[in-house]
Amino acid sequence: MTVINIPKKLPLPAHCAVGDSDCIKQHHSAIVLPTGSELLKSLKRGSALDKLVSDKLANYGVKHVHVSYDNLYNSKNAEEWSRIFRFLQRGPQGPLTVENVTANFDLAPTSSSSSHKDIIANFDEVWETLNGTQFEHLVH
């Protein structure tokens, strides 16, 4: 997963406790991402670091499982969570639903939507930058 540092006007906690409506409300404002070469450079750097870590884990024989943030938090099924539990050989091993998973969260979702168009204020510019590149799949 690639992380882009996005400066905010007010320092916000990365996560909000369930029921902390003030914190959650602060997170619901749209963000502005870099575009053009700045965005592409950041994504290429993040992608290279992801590959470096993946290669190091493989070279040292470290067992690991790759998971997707979108599949964990924006999917209508809990398959990504089930993959983690199977890999760890811990937690529920049988059928699992999203409701089972979210009922055990101590932290609340900080986004009001899973659509990037709703979350990214400059979505059109970001899409224009990424459309036709290896990173196009990151915007939905």
Secondary structure, 3 states (H helix, E strand, C coil): CCCCCCCCCCCCCCCEECCCHHHHHHHCCCECCCCHHHHHHHHHHHHHHHHHHHHHHHHCCCCCCCCCHHHHHCCCCCHHHHHHHHHHCCCCCCCCCHHHHHCCCCEECCCCCCCHHHHECCHHHHHHHHCCCCCHHHCC
